[in-house]
Amino acid sequence: MLRFLFLWKCSLSACTGIRKPLLLEAYYKIINYFSAMKRVLLAGATGYLGKYLLTELYNQGYSTRALVRNPAKLPLNEKLYSSVYKAEITKPETLRGCCEGIDIVISTIGITNQKDGLTYMDVDYQGNANLLKEAKQSGVKKFMYVSVLNGEKLRHLKICEAKEKFVDELEASGIEYCIVRPNGFFSDMTEIFTMAQKGRVYLFGNGNLKANPIHGADLAEVCVDAINCTDEVIEAGGPEILSQEEIALKAFVALEKKPKITYIPHWIRKSILIALRTFSSSKTYGPVEFFMTVLSMDMIAPVYGKYKIGDFFKEFSKVNQY
Ligand SMILES: NC(=O)c1ccc[n+]([C@@H]2O[C@H](COP(=O)([O-])OP(=O)(O)OC[C@H]3O[C@@H](n4cnc5c(N)ncnc54)[C@H](OP(=O)(O)O)[C@@H]3O)[C@@H](O)[C@H]2O)c1
């Protein structure tokens, strides 16, 4: 029944017209009536994806407990969450009881730009493992974890080593699970936008490698829809598959600037990586090695959503924030 409803919703997403909002509202009402999983613990609610998840969960009628370490970073609209649980995921004692009365845990927790002195192993692996233990003890029905696209093939990178170690643990845990593997977020595309703003974008190779980055709102919809699916792994990218050069050109168009792109040969990228690995700590080279690696390969995931990067850049150029 739930599967049928989900397929019906997917076909609705493809159609347009005045009745679509009414039909979508009917979908959410039916899915919530039948769904046994209604109480969600969202870990990482203050992050880029987390904030979109709060809205999507609210729109689909879920009751959300936000697990955060700094409640002041939550959206001002308190309607979006039913309660707040303050915890530092690397400290198991702060998590005690956080999953009581919860049906599903969604964790988006991971290090992106945080500079807390913690490692990927501390947070992406051990922190999420602490939360999983708590979820199991409280009888949570399902655990959803946001990893990265191609993470299983990129285990040699520090970030993926930690994330995939947690994926292994989740798969072996016996709890129902879903691993979401998203492509790069629009929030990360602001790096290209910022270079364009400064006048020149630097790309590795000839700029022909392709990707389909995804907006947080589109990915949040994928995650919340997955609550009632039995899929154990979902790869997700945005609706447009573009070369890195095309993405850079869209940033220049949004800024109404003449495009200037410099192409850096891959041997320079490899040399920078070797130097960083040799002379800096994993906390420094970890994020750099991830971005330099994914920029040297096609990153294409199954297509979802409606948000386009050119429109995002135009909005971003007006408000200069995501
Ligand atoms: N950004 C991308 O392009 C991309 C692509 C694919 C996959 N992903 C993965 O998707 C997930 C979400 O990404 P995002 O861009 O939404 O990240 P984000 O904005 O940095 O959000 C991460 C969340 O994790 C929380 N967190 C980090 N360390 C914590 C700790 N020690 N204790 C408790 N909470 C902690 C952060 O809390 P604070 O707000 O307090 O820091 C924040 O709420 C991450 O795991 C990321 O690796 C990201």
The ligand as an ORCA input file, in Angstrom:
! r2SCAN-3c Opt
* xyz 0 1
  N      27.911     19.286      1.630
  C      27.963     18.402      0.637
  O      28.182     18.730     -0.518
  C      27.708     16.944      0.940
  C      27.631     16.047     -0.111
  C      27.347     14.708      0.169
  C      27.190     14.305      1.481
  N      27.309     15.215      2.488
  C      27.133     14.737      3.876
  O      25.801     15.075      4.275
  C      25.792     15.364      5.680
  C      25.134     16.734      5.897
  O      25.883     17.726      5.213
  P      25.610     19.272      5.484
  O      26.188     20.020      4.313
  O      24.194     19.487      5.871
  O      26.582     19.496      6.720
  P      26.581     20.667      7.804
  O      25.829     21.841      7.302
  O      27.988     20.881      8.258
  O      25.756     20.000      9.006
  C      26.334     19.004      9.802
  C      25.537     18.869     11.071
  O      26.235     17.970     11.940
  C      26.375     18.605     13.224
  N      27.573     18.164     13.918
  C      28.834     18.149     13.434
  N      29.678     17.699     14.392
  C      28.894     17.421     15.489
  C      29.176     16.930     16.803
  N      30.419     16.641     17.163
  N      28.129     16.767     17.679
  C      26.855     17.081     17.301
  N      26.547     17.568     16.077
  C      27.562     17.739     15.196
  C      26.457     20.071     12.916
  O      26.206     20.819     14.086
  P      26.748     22.343     14.217
  O      25.750     23.167     13.446
  O      26.695     22.590     15.675
  O      28.127     22.368     13.625
  C      25.367     20.193     11.836
  O      24.091     20.251     12.413
  C      27.245     15.328      6.168
  O      27.484     14.093      6.798
  C      28.049     15.434      4.882
  O      29.291     14.763      4.970
  C      27.545     16.516      2.254
*
